[in-house]
Amino acid sequence: MKIAFSDFDGTLYFHHEDIIPQINIEAVNEWRCKGNIFVLCSGRDVHSLMHEVNNQELTYDFVICNNGGTIFDKNLKLIKSFPLDKIQLEKLVHSDIAKESWHILFSSTEKMRTTINSPKSQLLKYFESEKYKNQDIIQKITVEQALSEMNVIQISLAYETEEIANNYAKRINNEFEGAFLANMNLNCIDICAKGINKAQGVKELLNLQKDKCFEQVLTIGDAQNDVPMIKEFEGYSLNSATMHAKNVATKLYDSVGEMLLDNM
């Protein structure tokens, strides 16, 4: 038995076409029919991820969300989560780091809420795009409401450039008594509990499945937040991926489907 972990956005699913390529869907089905396990591993929260997945003919066995902060079974029953330290979170969201962000996106196991601090925020699509009309994926909230109403697993910030985001990520990792791990993704930062990233999420799920003997653990992703799991498990990336992911991959493929078929 083998187990494969795939990033979603830009790896399995592509925004510009709003589709999971058929080769990926068919390869995942064949992979699972042969008794192997397929896991979605995303930086998204489970609600926004499922909004995209439910429109596709995709099957899976587990879902890792929030860059390893939450783990669900195939029925989306929560298996494990890693909430943020509430005292340090309050300090962070009231700091200049958060105030300079285009938004502060709060994710819990139950819901996703956000502030909008700039018209440049990419989250405005959830409120303005026809695709997300009448959606219940995300709602606007104040910082104080989020702190009082939510058991936060991850917050996400966005800035003008990747350089600005990277400088703030270093501060997040070094300040706040080491409570957080900042996962970079282009000009965005996904902030998880200390030690939590996609590689750790993979390890946590493997530990939960320790009764099974996996002859191979496969990982594939396209972006900077995928780098930890690609490096840790000598995984793969795509020819269309960012250089962050390509530079650490052991092999590049044109699709997730091609990778699965090659390792079947």
N, C-alpha and C positions, 0 to 999 in steps of 0.2 A: 504493500500500500504506500502511495505517495501523497503528499499534501502540497498544494500550491496556494500562495498568497499573492493576490493581485491588487494593485492600486486601481482606483476607479477612473477619476477624471484625467484625461489625457493618456491613459494607458488602456483601459478596457472600453471606455466611453469617450466620445468626442463631441464637444459642445457645438462646433461649427456645423455638424451634420445632425446633431441631436439624436444620435443613434449609437448602439453597440453593434459594430460590424458583425455580419452573419458568421464569418469565420470564427469569431470569438465565442458566440453563442453555441455554435455546433461543436467546437472543440471542448468547451466546458461540459456540455452534455455527454460527449464521448468519454471525457476524462472521468466524470462521475459514474458513468455506466460501467466502467472498468474497475470500480471499487475504490477510486481515489477520492480525496477530499479537496474541495475548492472553497477558498475563503476570500471574501472581499475585505480589503484593508485600506481604509480611507481616512483622510483628515476631516471629512465632513461629519456632522452629527447624523444620527440614524434617520431622522425625519426627512431632511433634505436629500439624503442618499436614496431612501426608499421612494421618494417622489420621482426620481429618475429611473430607478430599477424597476418599479412596478409597471412602467410603461413599456418594458422590454420583456422578451421571452427568455429571461436569464434565471438559471437555477444556481443554488449555492448551499453550503453546509453551515457556515458560520459567517458572522460579520464583525469586523473590528472597526470601530469608528473613533473619531476624535484623536487620531494619531496614536492609538493604543490605549486611550483613556477609558473606553468602554468595549465590552465583548458580549456579543449576542449569539444565540443559537439560530438555526434556520427559521424558527418560528418567531424570531425577534424577542425571545425571552432573555432578559439581562442575566448574564452569567457572572460578570465581574466589572467593577468600575473603580476609578481612582480619582476621587474628588480633590479639588484644589483646597489648600489651606485657607480658611476663611479670613483669618487675621491678616495674613500677607496679601490676600486677594484684595481686601479693602484698601490696603496701602497702595497696591499697584494701580487700581482703577482710579484712584484720586491723584496719581502722580502725573508729571509732565509727559511720561511715556505714553500713557493712555489718552491724555487730553490732546496730544498732537496727532492721534490716529484719526483716520477718516470715519471710523466707527469702532464701537466696542461690542463684539458679538459674543454673547453668553450662551453656552451649551450645557444642558443637563441631560439626564436620561429621559426626561419627560418632555422637554420643549427646548426651543431655540428662540432667543430674544435679542434685540440689538438696539443700541443707540445709533443715531446717524449724526455725525459731526461735520460732514462735508458733502457737497453735491457730487464729489468725485467718488464717493463710496460705491463699490461694485454691488453692494447689497440692495441698492435702490431698485435693481431689476425685479426683486421680489414684490415690490409695491407698484411698479410701473409697467412691467412687461405683460402682454396679453397671455403669455404662456402660464404665468403664475397668478392670473386673475382669480380672485376668490380663494386663493390658497390659504392654508392654515399652517404653513411650514414655519413662518417666522412673523413676529409682531414687534412693533417698537415698544421700548421700555426705558425707564430712567435707570441710572446706575443704582440708586437707592432701592428701587423696586426689585432689581435683579438680585442685589445682595440679600434682601429680606425674604424673597420668594423662592429662590432657586438654590439647589445644591449643585454648584457649578463644577463641571468636569473640565471644561476648556474655555478660554476666551481667545478671540482672534482679533488682531489689529492689522491695519493697513496704512501704508505711507506712500509718498510721492515716488520714491525710488527704492531699489533693492539695497543700495548703500545705506540709506537712512534706516531702513528696517534692520539691516545687519548690525548697525551700531546700537540700536535699541535692544536687539536680541542679546547682545553681549552684556548690557546692563542688567537685563532681566535675569540672566543666568548668574551674574555675580552679586547682585543686590538681593534684597528680600529674604535674607537668611537662607539662601539656597533652596527655597521652597518650590521653585519652578524650573521647567526645562522649556526653552524657547525653540520651537521647531520652525525653521525658516522655509518659506515657499514663495520665491520671487520677492515681491514687495510686501508680502504679508508675513505675519508671525502668528503661529498657533501655539498658545501657551498651555502647557500641561503640567501635571504634578511632577515633582522631582523624579528624574529617571525614566519618565514615560515618553516613549516615542514608538514608531512603528516596529522597530526591532524588538523592543520590550513587549509590545503587544503580541507579536508572533511567539515569543518565548513563553508568555503567560498562557496562551492557548495550547501550545505544545505541552506545557506542564499539566494543564487540565485534561489533556488527552494522553497522558503518560502510560495508560494501559494499552495503547496501540503502538505498534512498532512501525515507524515510517522509514522506508529505505531511502527516501529522498525528500528534502524540504526545498521547495522552489519559491523564489520571490521575484517579483517584477514590478517596476515602477518607472516613472518618467521625470520626477521632479526632486527638488532638494530635500523635501521631507521624506522621500523614499530612500534616500542614501543610507541611513542607518540599517534598514533591513536588507538592502542589496549588499552592503559590505559584510554584515554579520553572517549572511548565509551564502555568500559568493553567488549572488543572484544576477538577474538579467535586467536589461532595459530595452528601449525601442530606438530605432533609427531616427525617429521623430522627437526624441526626448531632449531635455535640457542637457547641457554639458555636465552639470553637477552629477546627474544620474549616469550618463554615458561613461564618464571617467572612472567610475568604480565598478561597472558591470563586467562580468566575465564573458558575456556575449550579447550582441544586439540582434533584435528581431524586428520584423515589420509589424507584428501583432502579437497579442497574448495568445491567440489561437495557434499561431505558428510555433510559439514557445512550448505550449502544451503538447502539441502533436509531435514535436521534436523530442520531448522527454516522456512520451507515453510508454 
